[in-house]
């Protein structure tokens, strides 16, 4: 069954200062991300009107792009979202130049 989901992933205890991740995906019968289209998401505080908001695009190769307003070293990262089953409790890993952080999927909301 194909589902449209909003994923909430919270930082793990080893990196508690990070903001949560929110990503909208389409999943297939095995709860894996379906297709190779760009995925849109953001890192920040969804419930606060003036909270932090850092939108990104996740490309088919796992490259996260936070946009041209970021410095070259802070603009691109990689996330393993397309390689992990979309289940509560699963870990997502983001890494880049001199950076690595883990986030645990805490909530899956069906959008449609």
Buried (B, 14 or more C-beta within 10 A) or exposed (E): EEBEBBBBBBBBEEEEEBBBBBBBBBBEEEBBBBEEEEBEBBBBBEEEEEEEEBEBEBBEEBBBBBEEEEEEEEBBBBBEBBEBEBEEEBEBBBBBEEEEBBBBBBEBEEEE
